[in-house]
Amino acid sequence: MKEAAYKARGFWKVVAILCLVALTGLLSFELLCVNHLEVEGNHAVSAEAVKSLSGIKPGMNMLKISFDEVAAALSRNPYIELRDIERQFPDTVILHVYERRERAVVEHLGAYVCIDEHGTILRTAAQPGAGSIRVTGMGLQGVKAGERIKCKVGQKSDSLCRILQYLVDGKRLDTVTGIDMRDVSDIKLTLKAGYAVLLGDAADIPEKFRWVDAMLPVLAEKGYDSGTLNVTSISGATYSP
């Protein structure tokens, strides 16, 4: 009898443990379901558009959301890049995104290819946007939204991006209206102030712009509102009307 009683108690202990495990698993699953989806880092693209593209639905298990899958889904909009997926337990997921911005337009086959400072193609337009930096002489090979620009001369892409990134970081985008990339070793800029700048190659850009910054007030003081600044040498600058 005692042996049977022990067996019975053991059986019910096992049943109780299994029930507890099942209940815990059920509660954990429900607690880890997505009930709130948020977006941070977007500006022009709406949060609802990002959510819709992400493929994340209410009720999905938070732990089963794949960064690579969500990143691939969001890449269908070239303006959006996924930076991180934050999980705030028990039921909130936050998508941290970076929104690319149009920094310049590259002339190509009678149209204008809008790019960000990293050379990512965002869209193709019939006309350049107001205030856009117009880039000529690139010789693009293929144009596909979301991909980086490719040129017949590969060095041109890197050189242009180096210039654009400097202009963005230095908050100088609105000071330049044109970039002539026909010769990657003899790049020419057109300034909004009316001057042309012979930049040479895309090396030592900060040093070259320091000469531009030093010369412009001097030229303005002397009454010059056009002409050409040559900063191809980082040791000095020359001016010709």
Helices and strands as residue ranges (DSSP letters): H 2-31, E 36-40, H 47-54, G 62-64, H 67-74, E 80-88, E 92-99, E 104-108, E 111-115, E 121-125, E 133-136, H 154-169, G 173-175, E 176-180, E 187-191, E 195-200, H 205-221, E 227-230, E 238-240
